[in-house]
Amino acid sequence: MHFVTAQQNANGGALNYFSGEKLNFQLYPNPFTGGKLHIVSPSTDIKNIMILNILGEVVFQTTTYENYVISNNLNSGIYIVKIKQGGQKGLSRLVVP
């Protein structure tokens, strides 16, 4: 019997969950109180932005060239912001008081 783990697939090779390089970006203001959430990254490519709650459910999603998004529908809590931009991917934590 052979178990498949997160580190290897059924053929024994390593799985690659993240193709491409890590995207380093900054979010502000954090904690976020509404209005504009600024996203600063070194790339000028289009940003695919997803905000997920702690259960992994997508609560906001957009694609933009802008360096900010407007999301006033976030309840208090901790969120994960996932950004894909120009073949790079990044994650950051966002706090909404």
Buried (B, 14 or more C-beta within 10 A) or exposed (E): EEEEEEEEEEEEEEEEEEEEEEBEBEBEEBEBEEEBBBBEBEBEEEBBBBBBBEEEEEBBEEEEEEEEBEBEEBEEEEBBBBBBBBEBBBBBEBBBE
